[in-house]
Amino acid sequence: MALFSIDRVKICRFSACVPFRVVENLESSLFSSEQELKKYISTTGVERRHVAEPDICSSDLCYKAAEKLIEELGWDKSEIECLIFVSQTTDYIYPATSCILQDRLNLSTECICFDLSLSCPGWVYGLSAISSIVSAGRIKKALLLVGETVSKTRSPFDRVNLISGDAGTATALEYAENVHPLHFDLHTDGSGYKSVMIPDGGFRNPVTGESLKYEVGDDGIERNRLQTHMDGATIFSFAISKAPKSIKNLFEHFELDQQSIDYFVLHQANWMINERIIRKLGLDVLKCPNNMRDFGNTSSTAIPLTIVCQLGHRVQNKKIIATGFGGGLSWGSVYFELGRVVCPELLFL
């Protein structure tokens, strides 16, 4: 069981950027009737999404969020010594997008940069990786950039597309003594890797002419092999089982008082999943901010995006548990305490 704590790391601030373009789900033509469409929207909790134009990548959204964050903090860019970029919609197969962002942000060549390829629990995993580096004490300031343009990976005939939104986020961290440790619970079950995947386009299954052909799958959805294939029933069962257990692990292992937690920031999968998790744990729904109505499921960016949009100034001096779960299969939770953190207004690109 991957339960551990990381000391001497302070989360300084969050920022987020989404595309200007908004797609209203009520305008979808994927349903046979308006009544059926409205029922789907009510069940998922997603009314609209911000969708990137073809020339906007997840790195562009993260770049804008990072620039604003650095400006708000008044940081000297030469002092930022680590940048981790978390995404499954990177600019290229290689080089690492983090290297490109280092140059765009005009950071020092002494800055450590690397990518992490994870989807929905990516922010939690990325936070554990970057915190481990900062905690050692040699690196004082660091940026965790998490971005996704998942709308580009969906079939236009797939109803799941109606809950898929795009966003880029930035989280600033620095070395600090006498701060409360971050507590983590992380897990992986690779036996379920086929539950959410894009079959072709990597080196296991390179792109061929067949990759572009649309075919109707067992679920009745028409898609090609360069678009996301998801076993919805498996993911639903996985999410409502693993996420509550992960949060309970934090309670039990670190002797946390559930009532003392100010907010539970769950991955914004869809309302049907999150409502079940909230009910299983007996959580106060008012402590579980919901960002799905206007942004949908933005994969690895969902947690920091929700903090920026739904908590904002209310995030100061709060105790938070954040939980991510999704492709891999992987899942995890983190407990952290925030000081005088102020989130800048949501940015648009």
N, C-alpha and C positions, 0 to 999 in steps of 0.2 A: 504494500500500500504506500503510494507516494505522498506521504504527509510530511511536510517540513516547513520550517520558518526561515525567513531571511531578515536579518537585522540591518540597521544603519542605512535605510533607504527611505527617502521622503518623496512622495508623489506631490509634485508642485502645482500642476495645472493640467487641464484638458482643453482641447479645441477640436472642432469638427467642421467639415465642409461637405456640402452635397451639391449635385448638379442643379442648375436652374430649372431644367425641364421637369415638369410634373405630369404624370400619367394618371388619369382618373379611372379607377376600376369600373365604375358604372358605365363607362363607354366601351367596355370589352365586348367583343363579338364571339367569345368562346363558349357562350351558353345559349341554349335553345330558347330560353325565356328570360324576361326581366326578373321574374319571381325567383328563378333558380340562381341567377346572378346575385341578387340581393341576399339570398340565403348564404351563398358562399362568402360574400363580404362580411356578413354578420358572424359567421362561424370562424373565419380567420382573423377578423378584427382589422383587416387592412382595407382602407378606402382609397388610398392613393400612394404613389411612389415617386421618388426622384430618380430619374433615369439618365445616364450619361449619354451625350452625343457620341457619334463614332470616333471623333478625334480626341475625346477625353478619356484618360486612363486613371486607374486608381492612384498612381503616383502623382498625377496632377492635383487631385483632390487633397492628398496628403501634404504635398508641397505647400499649398495655400494655407492649410491648417497649421503647418509647422512654422511658416513665416510669421503668422499672426501670434502664435504661442511665444516664439522667441522675442518678438517685439513687446508683447505684454509683460513678459518676465524681465525685460531689459538685459537679457543675457548677451555676453560677448561670444560670438560664434566660435572664436578660436578656443574657447573653453569647453565646447561640446566634444566629447571624446569617444562617444559610442552612439551609433544609430542602427537600430534594428527595424527592418521593414517586414511586416507580416501580411501575406496576401497569397491567394491562389489565382489572381488575375494580374500577374506581373507584366511589365512592359515587353520583355523578351524571354525566351527559354534561358538564354544567358547573353550578356552578363547579369549579375544580380542587380535588381532595381535599386537596392540600397546604395550601391556605388554611384548610380546616376543621380540619386537624390543628394548624396554628399556633395557632388559637384554643383548641382543646381542651387543648393542652399549656401554654397560658398563656405563649407566647413573645412577645417584643417585637414591636411593629408595625414595627420596623426590620428584621425578619427577611425575607430574600429567600425566596420560596416558589414552586415550580412543579412540575408533574407531567411525567413521561416515560412515554410509552406504548410499552413493549416487554415481550416475554414472557421466554422462557428466558435470553437473555443480558442481561437488564435490570440485574442487579446490577453486572456488569462495565461496561456503558455508563454506568450511574448513577455509579459510582465515578469514571469518567473525567471526567464533567461536574462533579461536586462538587469533585473534586480540583483541577480547573483553576481554579475560583473561589477556593478556599482558598489555592492556591499563590501568587496575586497578593499576598497579605500583608495586605490590608485586613480580611479576615474571619478571625477566629482560631478559631472553633468552629462545627461544622456537623453536621447529621444527615442521613444517607441512610436513608430508610425504604422498604422494599421489601415489598410484600404482595400476595398473590393468594388468591382463593377460586375457583379454577378448577373445583371440583366443581360450581359453580352454572352452568357453561357447557356441561356435557356432557349428552347424551341419556341417559336411564336405560336405554336399550337398547344403548348403545355400550360394548363391552368395554374401550375405552380409559379409561372411567370408573373401572375397577378400579385404575388406576395414578395417578389424579389426587387429590392432597391439597391442603390449605389451610394457609397459614401467614402470619405477619407477622414482619418482622425490622427491626432498627435497627443501624446502623453509625455510630459516632462518629468524627469526624475533627477534627484541629486543625492549625493552622499551626505548623511547627517547623523550625528550622535544623538542619543537620548530620544529616539522616536520609537513608537510602538512597532514591533516586527510585523511583517506580512506573513500570514499563514496560508499555506497552499495545500490543496488536495487534487492530484492530477492522475488521470487514468487513460489507458489506450487498449482497444480491442481490435486489432487489425484483421481479425477473421471476418469482420463485417465491412471490409473496405469496398465491396461492390455495392453497398446500399446507397451510396452517393458517389457518383464518379462520372468523368468524361472518358469514355473507353479509348478513343484514339487521340493522336496528337503528341504523345510522348514517344519514348524510345522502345517501349514494350510493343506498342501498336502504332507505328508511324502513319502519317497521313497518306492515304491512297485515294483513288477515285471513288472507291466504295464508301469512304468516310463521309462524303458529302451527300450521299443518297438518303433521302428521307424514307423511313420505314415505320410502320405501325407496330409498337411494342405490345407485350402481353397486357399492359395497362390501358391499351387503346389509344395511346398518345403517339402522334407522328413526330419523329425527331430524327436527327442524324447522329453519327458517332462522334461528332465534335461538340455535342451539346450535352447538358447534364441529364444523366439517367438517375432517377431516385426511386427507391422502394419506400413509398410513403408509410405503409403499415409498419414496416420494420423500424423506421426512424421514429415514428410516433411511440411505439412500445419502448424503444431504447431510451428516448428522452424522458418519458414520464417515470421510468424506473431508475435510471442512473443519476439524473440531476438531483432529486430529493435525497438520495443516499449520500451523494457527495457533500451536500450542505450539512446533513446530519453528521457526517464524519468530522467536519470542522467543529460543530457543537461539542461533540463527545471528546475528540482528541485534545482540543485546545481549551476545553472547559469554558466555552462561550455561552453566555446567557442569551437565548433567543430573543427575549423581550428587550434586551439592551441594544439590539441591532436597529439602526435608524432606517436603513433601506436595504432591500434585496433586489439587486439589479440582475434580472435573468436575461439570458440570450433571447432576443425578440423573434422567436421561431414563428409562432402564430398563436392566436389567443386560445385556441382549443388546447394546445399543449401547455401553455403557461398557466392557464386556469386550473388544469389538472395538477400541476406541480404545486401551485399555491394552496390548493385544497388538501393535497396529501400532507403538506407540512403544517397546515393550520396557520398560515401566515395572514397577517392583516393586509388586505389588498391595497390599502392606502400606502403601505410601505413598499409596494412593488410597482415602481414607475413603468408605464406602458407607453411605448413610442411607436407602436405598430400602425396605428390609424393613418399617420401621415408619411411614414417612411418604409413600412413593410419590414421584411427580414433582410438586413444588410450584412448578413454573415458575420465575419470576425469583427466588424466595426460596431456591431449593435450595442455592446456594453458602453464604450466611451461616448457614442452618439447619444444614447439615452441619458447618460449623466449630464451631458452638455445641454440637451434640449429640455429635459424634464426636471432636472434638479437645479442646474445653474447656481445661483448664489446660495441656495438652500443646502448645498453640499458641504459648506464650511463646518468644521468641527463635528463631523459625522462618522459613525461606524457603519461600514458597508460590507456586505457579502455580495460578490459577483460570481455568476455561474454561466459557463458556456458549454455547449454540447452539440456535436454534429459529426461531419465527415471524418473518416479515419478507420474506424470509429474512435473518437476521442472525446473526453469530457473533463471538466475540472472546475474547482471553485477557489476563490481567494477571499480572505478577510483582510481589510485594511482600514486604517483610521486616517482621516484627513484633517489638516489644520485649517489655516486661513486660505483656503483654495477658492479662487473665483474663476468661473469659466467665461471666456469671451462669447459674444453672441455668435450664433450659427452663421457660417460663411456659405456663399454660393459661387459656383463656377459654371 
